[in-house]
Amino acid sequence: MIINFQKTLLVEKNIMSPFDDVKKCRINGKEIAYHRSGSGEPVLLVHGITTHSFIWRSVAELLLSEFDVIVPDLLGCGASDKPLDIEYSLINHAEMLKRVLEKLEIRKIHFVGHDVGGGIGQIFAVRYLDSLYDLSLVNTVAYDFWPVQPIITMRTPFLRQLAMATLDFGSFKLILRRAFYHKEKLTPELFAHFTQQLQSSEGRKAFLHFAKCLNNQHLLDIADELRRLSLPVLIVRGAADVYLKEVISTKLHREIPDSNLRILETAGHFIQEDEPQQLSDILTKFFTARSNLA
């Protein structure tokens, strides 16, 4: 119902959904897929592991009337290339996104990262501060409070091989259901989005390679730099997130000087699905508050 209503609004405003087509740009010989639509200051929406750009579709459609919305598939995810000879580390993803922005001739962005996308955003911020208006971290990883148990399991060699042979979608669905506050929102259509990449051998190999490459040391290494970060930072947590602990958001809020913390009581890990309107409203207010002060 929400998505249909949003599409009706988009048609009335003659705005094309960023998910109507897929664009690609070549970076270091690899193709990165992305969706882009809207106008205004650029907003980059970055997904985490177990998802790709689809997870942002409802939020993107709510933002694009005021912003230039770019939603990439990280390397190894969605419609992007899936090489296995490159590390899918947070550092490499941050570098790849920087190259994508340069290719698109985008000088400055609002960076919004979810899950490990938030970890990528933290690295991006300390490396490319001048490329950011601000940073928004949505149910983000940080410090050494991750990876979480389902991902750790996928890093075990035997279980990786087992997952390659037979992927248990029933167990995967149970893991996903725990990540929602509104359980009914995990519809068959949405579940198909989650499992799309895992349907092929190439996609499963890329997913498992992503899990294997995750290294929380990369975020521990920038802890001191985060404490000195001179950038507006928004931290959004779904109170019902069972996978990423509350201590992550509270510690980030305590240690990042210019940060705001917002808690959504009726959201789990996938805030974008549980409460897309609330999240887009919070993001819009955060983005425009900086613009109004400038």
N, C-alpha and C positions, 0 to 999 in steps of 0.2 A: 504493500500500500504506500509506504513512504517513497520508494523508488519511483512508482508510477506517478505519484503526485509531483515529485521533483521533475520528472521528464516532461509532464504537462507544462510546468512553469517554464522550463527551458525552451520548449517549442513556442510558447506565447512570447517569450523574450527574444526568440530567434537566436538562441545560443546553442552551439553544438556541444553535446556532452564530451568530455575529454576521453571517454571510453568508447566513442563511436568508431575510432580508428587507431591504429598503432603506427607510430613513427619510429625510425631507427637512426642512430648515428654510429659511425665506426670510430672506435678509440683503440689505438694500438693494435689494429687488426681484428678487434672483436666488436660485434654489434650489440649495442645497448638499446633496448626497446623503451619507449616512453609514450605517454599520452600528454597532450597539451591543449588547453583551451582557455578562453577568458581573456581579460585585459586588466591592466593595472600593475602594481608591484608584483614581482614574481614570488610564488610560493612553491617550494619543493617539498613534496610529501614522500617520505621514504619508509618503506615497509620493513618488516623484520623477517626472521626465519619462520618457516611453515606457511608463509603467505607470499604473494607478489602484489603487483599494483592494484589488483581487484579490491583489496581490503579498504582502499581509500575512496572507492567510487561514490558512495553517498556523501561523504564529507567534501570531496572535490566538487561535486555538482552544486553543493550549497555555497562554496567559496567563489566559484568562477564568475559570478556576476560582478564581483568587486576586485578580483585578482587574476593575474596570469598564472594558472595552475599547471605545474609540471609534475607528473607522477611516473617515475621510472620503474622498470624492473631491474633490480640489482643483477650483476653478472651471476649467471648460474640459476636465475629464477625467471619464471614467466616466459615471455617471448624473447628474452635476451639470450645471447650465446651461452653455452654451458661447457666451457673447456675445463679439463681436469688437471691441466699442467700449470694452473695459476692458483695461488692461495686466495680463498674467499675470506680473507681476514678483514676486520673492521678498518684497518689502515688502508688496505688496497681498495676497499669499496669507497672510502672517503676520497682517495686519489682519483679513482675512476669518475666519481660524481663531479669532482672539480674539473676534470677534462671535458665532461659532458657539457657543463655550464659554459666553459670557454668556447666549445664548438658551437653552442647555441648563441654565443655572444651576449650572455647574461652576466652582468657585472656584480649584482648584489641580490640576495634572496632572503626570504623568510624560510628558515630550515625547520621542518617538522619531522621528527623521527619517532617511530614506534618500535618497541622491543629492541632488537639489535640495531634497528635504524636509528634509535636514540643514541646508542653507543657510537655509531658512525658520526652522528651529529656532534657529539662531544669532541671527537678527534678532529672533525672538520673545523670546529670553532677554535681550537687551540692552534691549528695550523694555518687557517685561512680566515682569521678574524675580520679582515677588511672586506671579505666577500659576503658578510652576513649583516642583515638588519637586526636580527634577533634569532634565538634558538628556542624551539619548543620540544619538550621531551615528554612523550606520551607512553605511560607504562613502560618506562625505559629500563634497560640493563645499566648497571654502573658498578664501579669498584670490583669486588670479587664475590658479589652475591649471586653470581650466575656462572656457567649455564645451569639451567634448571634440569630436573631429573629426566624428563623425556628426551631431552637433547643429549644429556650425558650418556644415556642408554644407547643412543644411536652412534656414539663414538666408540663403543666397545666392538672390537673386530668381529667377533662371532655374530653379534646381533646385527651388525651392518650387513654381513653376508646373508643372514636370515631374512632381513628386510628386503634385500635385493631379490631373493628368490620368491618370497610370498609376502606381500604387503597386506597386513591385516587392517582393512578399512573399518571393521567394527571397533577395534581398539582405538584407532585413530579418532573415530567419531566420539567415543567416550572422553578422550583427552580434550577434544575441541569443546564438547558440551560444558566441561568444567570451566572453560575460559569465558563463558557467557553468563551474564546476570539474567538476561531474558532468554531462557533456553529455547523458546519457540522461534527465535530468530535464526537458529541454525536449521534452515529449510533445506530440502533436497537440492534446490538450485544453488544455495550458498555452499553446501557441502561439496557439490560438484566443482565449484571454484577452488576450494581447498585441495581437492584430490587431483585436479587437472594435471599438474606437473608429475604427480606420482604414478600416473597411468603408464608412463613409458620408462623403459630401462635408462635412457639418457637422463630423464628428469629425476629418477630416483638416485642415480649415481651423483648428480649435481647436488641434490638435497643432502645426501650423506657426506659429500665432500665439504659442503658449507658447514655442517655440524662439526666435522672433524677439525676444520680450520679455526673455529672459535677459540679465542685465547683471552681470558680476562686480564692477563698481565698488561695488555695494551691499554686498558682503562686505568689500571693501577698506576701505570707509568705517567699518566697525565693528571693525577689527583692534585698535585701541587699547582699545576697550571690552571685547573678549574677554580681553585681558591682565589686566583688572581684575575679571573676572567672579567673583562670590562665589557659586558654585553648584557642586554636584557634577556633573561631566561625565564621561560614559563615551564613549570613542571605540572603535568596532569596525571592524576592517578585514579583508576577505577577502584573503588573501595573493595569490590568483590574479586579482585585479581588474585587467584590462588597460586599463580606461578611465580610472580615477581613480588617480593616482600615489601611491606610498607616502609621498612628501614631504608630502602633504596631512595625513595622520594624524599623522606624526611632528612636523610643525610645530605643529599644533593641540595636541598633547600637551605640547610644549615650552612653548608660550606661554599656555595656559589653566592657571591655578594649581592648582585642585583637580580634576585630570583623571586618568582611568585609561585605559590603552590595552590593548586585547585584540586579538590577531591570530588569525584562524581560517585554518589552513593549507589546509584542504580546502574553501575557499569562494572564489567569484569575486565579481563585482559584485552578483549577486542572492543574497546570503547567505540571504535568507528562503526561497529554494528549495533551495539547496545544503545548508544546515545549519540547518533550522528549530528542531530540538531544542536544539542548542548555543546558538543565538542566544537562544532563550527562556529557557534556563537562566542565561545570562550576565545578561540583563536582569532576571530575577526576583531573582537574588542582589544585583544593584546596587540595585534598588528597595528590597528588604527590609533591606539593610545600613543605609540611611539611617533607616528606620523603627525598627530595633533600637537605634540610637544616640540617637533622639529621647527 
